[in-house]
Amino acid sequence: MLKKLCKYEFRSIGRTLIPIYIAVIAVSIIASISLAMNVDYGRYYGNWAVQWAVEMNFPYQLQRIFTFVMSLAYFAVMVALFVLTVVIILQRFYKGLLCDEGYLMFTLPVKPWQLITAKGITAFVMSALSCIVSCISIFIMLLGSTPYPLRMLTELFSFKNWSILFTQLNNSVPMWGVYVFEFIILAIVGSLASLYQIYASMAIGHLAKKNRILMSVVAYIAISMILSFIAGFLSVFGIIMIENTAYMLINAGEVFLHGLMVFSIMASVIQLVVFFVITERILSKKLNLE
């Protein structure tokens, strides 16, 4: 049933975000081509008078205006991408589980934790996809802004260059693969923890009889302050422990970095579990859709 819930959520969110993804890629391609057409005539004409005459040509000025307009359009669609992603993710949870649609969702033969899990998985995947699309669009824009895009692509996808890079990483940072793996796990768990912090705040705010959205914001701020206080206390404690033990370690830097990553992952996992349980308990025991 969880698979069906995720499928339904992906379809609902995809109706809005997929057209935005297509728009971002399309605008970035057009803007990149426009940038590439703005040739730096100074590289070809040594005579300043000839260069001035070319650049004052009407088609050239029209091209510059078009490039400026497309740059603004690219900025607009990028802002729309991130704003819509956040708004839709929050809206799907709030309206789907805490408003009138909740009557229908909670009549389905599924557990509350399945509903919450489906919302979280879908939100995380679509957020990651939005980031991937934005990175692709930025790369396309870079291709248009560089004077030699083909050379850039050749260098980027060169097996020799990647082999040299990996060899240098292995020589200078032998454990770089472990660091990358730990960073990826931390990014995933940390993102889910942040997402479920928002869900927990919305569920806590839903307990109020009035001004539930305002109370959700207050709950989020209060939780963030508590987490900041705990993080500050643990940081001070960790620094004291490191100062007392680092002199005994041969590879204190590597031990510290691994310890920091593992600790951060564990802290994110604990936060994720706590926020998930809070949300599930409120929706299971204290749900009030009136």
Secondary structure, DSSP 8 states (H G I E B T S, - for coil): -HHHHHHHHHHHHHHHHHHHHHHHHHHHHHHHHHHHHS--GGGT---HHHHHHHHTSHHHHHHHHHHHHHHHHHHHHHHHHHHHHHHHHHHHHHHHHSSTHHHHHTTSSS-HHHHHHHHHHHHHHHHHHHHHHHHHHHHHHHHHHSS-HHHHHHHHT-HHHHHHHHHHHHHH-TTHHHHHHHHHHHHHHHHHHHHHHHHHHHHHHTTSSS-HHHHHHHHHHHHHHHHHHHHHHHHHHHHHHHHHHGGG-TTHHHHHHHHHHHHHHHHHHHHHHHHHHHHHHHHHHS----
